[in-house]
Amino acid sequence: MRRTLGLIWPMIASMLLPLAVAWFVYPTTHLPPGFGVFPPEFVAAAPPFWLLAFVVVALVELVIAAFLIKPTWFGFKPVTPNPPAPMVGLPYWFWIGAVLTLFFWWLMWTKITPFGELVYYAFTPLWWGFILVLDGLTYRRNNGSSLLSKRPTTLFISAIVSIAGWGVFEYLDYFALGNWYYPNTHIPALSHGMIVFLFIIAYTTVWPAVFEWYSLLNTFPSLVARYSQGPKLALPGAPLLWLGLLSIALMVVFPYPLFWVLWIGLLAIISGQLIRKNIWTPFSAMAEGNWSPILLMALSSLFNGFFWEAWNYGSAHPDTALQTNPNYWIYDIPYVNVIHIFAEMPLLGYAGYLPFGILVWIVFIWAGEVFGFSTELGLTTSGVAAAVGNPGASDTPGFAPDPARRL
C-alpha cells in the first residue's frame, strides 16, 4: 500500500497543482478561460510568429534529427545486428484492418454520405483498422508474434489506459490555454452527449497505435542495434520529479512562453517517481547505454503522428464548410505556428511527438504498477534481443519479453 501511495501522489499533485496556481493567476474566475468545456474549444489567439523563437526551436530540432540519423556522432558504437526473425504469412486480421482503414479513410475524406450518418463515426474504426494493419505487419515480420497474437490482454488494457492517459493530457492543455482545440463539436446531426461519447472511444486508439508501431519497429534489427550501444546516462529521479512539478506550475503562470512544458512536464513527474522507486523504465535501459527502447518508442509516436495529422487534415480540407468529423482538431501553438504541409500541425510541432511517445509508455508502466497488470510488450525479434542484450530473452525466435520490470 505504501508503495502504491508513493506512486499515486505525484499524479494527484500534477492534477491539483495547476488548479492551485490558477487560483492566483486568474483572480476573478480562479480558472483558465475555457476550462471544463468538453470537447475543448477555441480560447484565444496565441501570440503570432516570432522569428527568434522559430530559429531557436529549429536549431534544437536539427540537433535532435542529427542525433537520430547519425548516432555515432554522439558517442554510439556501431553494432552488427543479428538476422531478422523468419517471416510468415499475413494474418486474417490484417485484411480486416486494411478494409476498415481504406473504407473509413475514403469516407472521412470524401464526406460522401450514402451510408447515412456513418460518416460522423469514421474516426475510431479508421484507427482501429490501422492498428490491426500494423499488428498484422508485425506478425508477418516477427515469425507470427504480435501484440494481438501473443498479448491481446495487454493490447486491450492499453486501450483503457489510453482513455485516461489522453484525458489527463487534455486536462493539462486547459492550463496551456489550448495548444489544440476542436472546432467541429457542434454538428447539428449529433447531440452533445454523442459527441462526448465519440471522443471517449476515439481516445482508446492512442496508446495501442503507438505500441503497435513500437512492436513493428522492433522487427528491424538494424534499427534497434543502431541505438543499443550508447553513452550511459542515468537521470536522477528526485530532481526530475520536482523539476516536472515546478515546470507545470510555471506553465500555468506563463502559458505561452512555456507551452512546450505540456509535452515534458508530466513525463518528468512520473518518470522521476518511477526512477526513485527503482521501477524499470526506458530511462533505466538508457542508464546502461541501451537507448533503443526509449528512442524507438519516441520514433513510434512520430511515425504515427504523420498519419494522425494527414488523416485529420484531409477530413476537413478543402471543404471546411462541410463538417463531418467531430474529432477534427486545429493547433493554436504560439510563436512557431507556421509551415503547414498538408497538416494542421506546424512543421516544428512534429518534434512534440517524440517525448509524447515516451510519455505513453511511462504512463502505461505507472498504471501497471498501480493497478497490478503486466506492462511487458514482449515483442522483439531474435536479432533485436541479441543486439540490445534484453535479459530473459526467450529461445523462441521472434519472441522475447521486454525488460519492463522492477530493477
C-alpha positions as CSV (number, residue, x, y, z in Angstrom):
1,M,0.0,0.0,0.0
2,R,2.8,2.4,0.9
3,R,4.5,1.7,-2.4
4,T,1.2,2.4,-4.3
5,L,0.6,5.6,-2.5
6,G,4.1,6.7,-3.3
7,L,3.3,6.3,-7.0
8,I,-0.2,7.9,-6.8
9,W,0.6,11.2,-5.1
10,P,2.8,12.6,-7.9
11,M,0.0,12.1,-10.3
12,I,-2.5,13.7,-8.0
13,A,-0.1,16.6,-7.5
14,S,0.2,17.1,-11.2
15,M,-3.6,17.4,-11.4
16,L,-4.1,19.6,-8.3
17,L,-1.1,21.9,-8.7
18,P,-2.3,23.6,-11.8
19,L,-5.7,24.3,-10.1
20,A,-3.9,25.8,-7.1
21,V,-1.7,28.0,-9.2
22,A,-4.6,29.1,-11.4
23,W,-6.5,30.3,-8.3
24,F,-3.9,33.1,-8.0
25,V,-3.2,33.6,-11.8
26,Y,-6.9,34.2,-12.6
27,P,-8.2,36.1,-9.5
28,T,-11.7,36.6,-10.9
29,T,-12.7,33.1,-12.1
30,H,-9.8,31.2,-10.5
31,L,-9.7,29.0,-13.6
32,P,-8.2,29.5,-17.1
33,P,-10.6,30.6,-19.8
34,G,-12.4,27.7,-21.4
35,F,-11.7,25.4,-18.6
36,G,-14.1,22.4,-18.4
37,V,-15.6,22.9,-21.8
38,F,-15.5,19.5,-23.4
39,P,-14.5,18.8,-26.0
40,P,-12.1,21.8,-25.7
41,E,-12.9,24.7,-27.9
42,F,-11.0,27.8,-29.1
43,V,-10.0,30.1,-26.2
44,A,-8.0,33.0,-27.6
45,A,-5.5,33.5,-30.4
46,A,-1.9,32.6,-29.3
47,P,0.9,35.1,-29.8
48,P,1.9,35.4,-33.5
49,F,5.0,34.1,-35.3
50,W,8.3,35.1,-33.6
51,L,11.4,34.6,-35.8
52,L,13.8,34.2,-32.9
53,A,11.7,31.5,-31.2
54,F,11.3,29.8,-34.5
55,V,15.1,29.8,-35.2
56,V,15.9,28.5,-31.7
57,V,13.4,25.7,-31.9
58,A,14.5,24.8,-35.4
59,L,18.2,24.6,-34.3
60,V,17.3,22.3,-31.4
61,E,15.3,20.1,-33.6
62,L,18.1,19.9,-36.2
63,V,20.4,18.6,-33.4
64,I,17.8,16.0,-32.5
65,A,17.4,15.0,-36.1
66,A,21.2,14.6,-36.4
67,F,21.3,12.5,-33.3
68,L,18.6,10.2,-34.6
69,I,20.1,9.9,-38.1
70,K,23.8,9.7,-37.1
71,P,24.0,8.4,-33.5
72,T,27.7,7.6,-34.0
73,W,28.4,11.4,-34.0
74,F,27.1,11.4,-30.4
75,G,29.2,8.5,-29.0
76,F,27.2,5.5,-30.1
77,K,29.1,2.4,-31.1
78,P,28.3,0.6,-34.4
79,V,26.6,-2.7,-33.7
80,T,26.2,-5.6,-36.1
81,P,22.6,-6.8,-35.8
82,N,21.6,-10.4,-35.9
83,P,19.4,-11.7,-38.8
84,P,15.7,-10.8,-38.5
85,A,13.1,-13.3,-37.5
86,P,11.6,-15.6,-40.2
87,M,8.6,-14.1,-42.0
88,V,5.2,-15.8,-42.1
89,G,2.0,-15.0,-44.0
90,L,-0.2,-12.1,-43.1
91,P,-2.9,-12.9,-40.6
92,Y,-6.6,-12.6,-41.3
93,W,-7.0,-9.5,-39.1
94,F,-4.5,-7.6,-41.3
95,W,-7.0,-7.9,-44.2
96,I,-9.9,-6.9,-41.9
97,G,-7.9,-3.9,-40.8
98,A,-7.0,-3.0,-44.3
99,V,-10.6,-3.0,-45.4
100,L,-11.7,-0.9,-42.4
101,T,-8.8,1.6,-42.9
102,L,-9.4,2.1,-46.6
103,F,-13.2,2.3,-46.3
104,F,-13.3,4.8,-43.4
105,W,-10.4,6.8,-44.8
106,W,-12.3,7.2,-48.0
107,L,-15.5,8.0,-46.1
108,M,-13.8,10.6,-43.8
109,W,-12.0,12.4,-46.7
110,T,-14.8,12.4,-49.3
111,K,-17.5,13.1,-46.8
112,I,-19.9,11.2,-49.0
113,T,-23.0,10.2,-47.1
114,P,-24.6,7.3,-48.9
115,F,-24.4,5.4,-45.7
116,G,-26.5,7.8,-43.7
117,E,-24.8,9.3,-40.6
118,L,-21.9,6.7,-40.7
119,V,-19.6,9.4,-41.9
120,Y,-19.7,11.1,-38.5
121,Y,-18.4,7.9,-36.8
122,A,-15.4,7.3,-39.1
123,F,-12.5,8.3,-36.9
124,T,-12.4,5.4,-34.4
125,P,-13.0,2.5,-36.8
126,L,-10.4,4.0,-39.2
127,W,-7.8,4.0,-36.4
128,W,-8.7,0.5,-35.1
129,G,-8.4,-0.7,-38.6
130,F,-5.0,0.8,-38.9
131,I,-4.0,-0.7,-35.5
132,L,-4.9,-4.2,-37.0
133,V,-2.9,-3.4,-40.1
134,L,0.2,-2.5,-38.0
135,D,-0.3,-5.6,-35.9
136,G,-0.6,-7.8,-39.0
137,L,2.7,-6.4,-40.4
138,T,4.4,-7.1,-37.1
139,Y,3.0,-10.7,-37.1
140,R,4.4,-11.2,-40.6
141,R,7.8,-9.8,-39.9
142,N,8.1,-11.4,-36.4
143,N,7.5,-15.1,-37.1
144,G,3.9,-15.0,-36.0
145,S,4.4,-12.9,-32.8
146,S,2.4,-9.6,-32.3
147,L,0.6,-7.9,-29.6
148,L,-2.8,-9.3,-30.8
149,S,-1.5,-12.8,-31.2
150,K,0.7,-13.0,-28.1
151,R,-0.5,-10.3,-25.7
152,P,-4.2,-9.5,-26.5
153,T,-4.9,-8.6,-22.9
154,T,-2.0,-6.1,-22.9
155,L,-3.5,-4.5,-26.1
156,F,-6.9,-4.3,-24.5
157,I,-5.6,-2.8,-21.3
158,S,-3.6,-0.2,-23.3
159,A,-6.9,1.0,-24.8
160,I,-8.3,1.5,-21.4
161,V,-5.2,3.3,-20.2
162,S,-5.3,5.4,-23.4
163,I,-8.7,6.9,-22.4
164,A,-7.4,8.0,-19.0
165,G,-4.0,9.0,-20.3
166,W,-5.2,11.2,-23.1
167,G,-7.8,12.6,-20.8
168,V,-5.1,13.8,-18.5
169,F,-3.3,15.4,-21.4
170,E,-6.5,17.2,-22.5
171,Y,-6.9,18.4,-18.9
172,L,-3.4,19.9,-18.7
173,D,-4.0,21.6,-22.1
174,Y,-6.6,23.8,-20.5
175,F,-3.8,25.4,-18.4
176,A,-1.7,25.9,-21.6
177,L,-4.7,27.9,-23.0
178,G,-5.3,25.4,-25.7
179,N,-2.4,24.2,-27.8
180,W,-5.1,22.5,-29.8
181,Y,-8.9,22.7,-29.9
182,Y,-11.8,21.0,-31.7
183,P,-13.9,23.3,-34.0
184,N,-16.4,20.7,-35.1
185,T,-18.1,19.9,-31.8
186,H,-21.4,21.5,-32.7
187,I,-22.6,19.3,-35.6
188,P,-26.4,19.6,-35.8
189,A,-26.8,15.9,-36.6
190,L,-25.1,14.8,-33.3
191,S,-26.1,15.5,-29.8
192,H,-23.5,16.8,-27.3
193,G,-23.7,13.5,-25.5
194,M,-23.0,11.6,-28.6
195,I,-20.0,13.8,-29.4
196,V,-18.6,13.3,-25.9
197,F,-19.0,9.5,-26.4
198,L,-17.3,9.7,-29.8
199,F,-14.3,11.5,-28.2
200,I,-14.0,8.9,-25.4
201,I,-14.0,5.9,-27.7
202,A,-11.5,7.8,-30.0
203,Y,-9.2,8.1,-27.1
204,T,-8.9,4.3,-27.0
205,T,-6.8,4.3,-30.1
206,V,-3.8,6.5,-29.0
207,W,-1.8,4.1,-26.8
208,P,-2.5,0.9,-28.9
209,A,-1.4,2.7,-32.1
210,V,1.9,3.8,-30.6
211,F,2.6,0.4,-29.1
212,E,1.9,-1.3,-32.4
213,W,4.4,1.0,-34.1
214,Y,6.9,0.2,-31.4
215,S,6.4,-3.6,-32.0
216,L,6.8,-3.1,-35.7
217,L,10.0,-1.1,-35.4
218,N,11.4,-3.8,-33.2
219,T,11.2,-6.2,-36.2
220,F,14.1,-4.2,-37.8
221,P,17.2,-5.4,-36.0
222,S,19.5,-2.9,-37.8
223,L,17.3,-0.1,-36.5
224,V,17.4,-1.4,-32.9
225,A,21.1,-2.1,-33.0
226,R,21.8,1.5,-34.1
227,Y,20.8,2.8,-30.7
228,S,21.8,-0.2,-28.5
229,Q,25.4,0.8,-27.5
230,G,25.4,4.5,-26.5
231,P,26.6,6.6,-23.7
232,K,25.4,5.6,-20.2
233,L,23.2,8.4,-19.0
234,A,21.4,7.9,-15.6
235,L,18.8,10.5,-14.8
236,P,18.3,11.4,-11.1
237,G,14.7,10.6,-10.0
238,A,14.1,13.3,-7.3
239,P,15.3,16.3,-9.3
240,L,13.3,15.1,-12.3
241,L,10.2,14.8,-10.2
242,W,10.5,18.2,-8.6
243,L,11.5,20.0,-11.8
244,G,8.5,18.5,-13.5
245,L,6.1,19.8,-10.8
246,L,7.8,23.2,-11.0
247,S,7.5,23.3,-14.8
248,I,3.8,22.5,-14.6
249,A,3.2,25.3,-12.1
250,L,5.2,27.8,-14.2
251,M,3.3,26.8,-17.3
252,V,0.1,28.0,-15.6
253,V,1.7,31.3,-14.9
254,F,3.3,31.7,-18.3
255,P,1.2,29.5,-20.6
256,Y,2.5,30.9,-23.9
257,P,6.3,31.0,-23.3
258,L,6.1,27.6,-21.6
259,F,3.6,25.9,-24.0
260,W,6.2,23.2,-24.6
261,V,6.0,22.1,-21.0
262,L,2.8,20.2,-21.8
263,W,4.9,17.6,-23.6
264,I,7.6,17.1,-20.9
265,G,6.2,18.2,-17.5
266,L,4.1,15.2,-16.8
267,L,6.7,12.9,-18.3
268,A,9.3,14.3,-15.9
269,I,7.0,13.9,-12.9
270,I,6.0,10.3,-13.5
271,S,9.5,9.2,-14.7
272,G,11.1,10.8,-11.8
273,Q,9.0,8.9,-9.3
274,L,9.4,5.6,-11.1
275,I,13.1,6.1,-11.0
276,R,13.0,6.9,-7.3
277,K,11.1,3.7,-6.7
278,N,13.5,1.6,-8.7
279,I,10.9,0.6,-11.2
280,W,12.1,-0.2,-14.7
281,T,11.5,2.5,-17.3
282,P,13.2,3.0,-20.7
283,F,15.4,5.5,-18.8
284,S,16.7,2.5,-16.9
285,A,17.9,1.0,-20.1
286,M,19.4,4.3,-21.2
287,A,21.4,4.4,-17.9
288,E,23.0,1.1,-19.1
289,G,23.8,2.5,-22.5
290,N,20.9,1.0,-24.3
291,W,18.9,3.8,-25.9
292,S,16.9,1.6,-28.2
293,P,13.7,1.2,-26.1
294,I,13.3,5.0,-25.4
295,L,14.2,6.1,-29.0
296,L,12.1,3.5,-30.8
297,M,9.1,4.5,-28.7
298,A,9.7,8.1,-29.5
299,L,10.0,7.3,-33.2
300,S,6.9,5.2,-33.0
301,S,4.9,8.2,-31.8
302,L,6.5,10.4,-34.5
303,F,5.7,7.9,-37.3
304,N,2.2,7.5,-36.1
305,G,1.9,11.3,-35.9
306,F,2.3,11.7,-39.6
307,F,-0.9,9.6,-40.1
308,W,-2.7,11.4,-37.3
309,E,-2.0,14.7,-38.9
310,A,-2.6,13.7,-42.5
311,W,-5.9,12.0,-41.9
312,N,-7.0,14.8,-39.7
313,Y,-6.2,17.4,-42.3
314,G,-7.9,15.5,-45.1
315,S,-11.1,15.2,-43.0
316,A,-11.7,18.9,-43.2
317,H,-10.0,20.1,-46.4
318,P,-10.5,21.5,-48.9
319,D,-14.2,21.9,-48.0
320,T,-14.1,23.3,-44.4
321,A,-17.7,24.2,-44.6
322,L,-18.9,20.6,-44.5
323,Q,-18.2,19.4,-41.0
324,T,-18.4,15.6,-40.8
325,N,-15.5,14.7,-38.4
326,P,-16.3,15.9,-34.9
327,N,-12.8,14.7,-33.8
328,Y,-11.1,17.2,-36.2
329,W,-8.5,19.4,-34.4
330,I,-6.6,22.6,-35.0
331,Y,-3.4,23.8,-33.3
332,D,-3.0,27.2,-31.8
333,I,0.7,27.0,-30.8
334,P,2.4,30.3,-30.0
335,Y,5.4,31.7,-31.9
336,V,6.0,28.7,-34.3
337,N,2.6,28.0,-35.8
338,V,3.8,28.3,-39.5
339,I,4.7,26.0,-42.4
340,H,1.8,23.6,-42.6
341,I,2.4,20.8,-45.1
342,F,-1.0,19.1,-45.6
343,A,-1.5,19.2,-41.9
344,E,-2.8,21.4,-39.1
345,M,0.4,20.7,-37.3
346,P,3.1,23.3,-37.9
347,L,6.3,21.7,-39.2
348,L,8.3,22.3,-36.0
349,G,5.5,20.9,-33.9
350,Y,6.1,17.3,-35.0
351,A,9.0,17.2,-32.6
352,G,6.5,17.1,-29.8
353,Y,5.6,13.6,-30.8
354,L,9.0,12.3,-29.6
355,P,8.5,13.0,-25.9
356,F,4.8,12.2,-26.2
357,G,5.7,8.6,-27.3
358,I,7.9,8.2,-24.2
359,L,5.1,9.6,-22.0
360,V,2.7,7.0,-23.5
361,W,5.0,4.2,-22.3
362,I,5.8,5.8,-18.9
363,V,2.1,6.3,-18.1
364,F,1.4,2.6,-19.1
365,I,4.2,1.4,-16.8
366,W,2.9,3.7,-14.0
367,A,-0.6,2.3,-14.4
368,G,0.7,-1.3,-14.4
369,E,2.5,-0.7,-11.1
370,V,-0.5,1.0,-9.5
371,F,-3.2,-1.4,-10.7
372,G,-1.1,-4.6,-10.9
373,F,-1.1,-5.6,-14.5
374,S,1.8,-6.6,-16.7
375,T,3.3,-3.9,-18.8
376,E,5.6,-6.1,-20.8
377,L,5.1,-5.5,-24.5
378,G,7.1,-8.7,-25.0
379,L,7.9,-8.4,-28.7
380,T,11.3,-8.3,-30.2
381,T,13.0,-10.2,-33.0
382,S,15.6,-12.7,-32.1
383,G,18.1,-10.4,-33.7
384,V,17.0,-7.5,-31.6
385,A,17.1,-9.4,-28.4
386,A,20.8,-10.3,-29.1
387,A,21.7,-6.8,-30.3
388,V,20.3,-5.0,-27.2
389,G,21.0,-7.7,-24.7
390,N,17.5,-8.0,-23.3
391,P,17.6,-10.0,-20.1
392,G,15.5,-13.2,-20.1
393,A,15.1,-13.3,-23.8
394,S,13.2,-16.4,-25.0
395,D,14.9,-19.0,-27.1
396,T,12.0,-18.9,-29.4
397,P,13.0,-16.9,-32.5
398,G,10.9,-13.8,-32.9
399,F,9.7,-13.5,-29.3
400,A,11.3,-12.1,-26.2
401,P,10.0,-10.3,-23.2
402,D,10.6,-6.6,-22.8
403,P,12.8,-5.7,-19.9
404,A,9.9,-3.7,-18.4
405,R,10.3,-4.9,-14.9
406,R,11.4,-3.7,-11.5
407,L,15.1,-3.4,-11.0
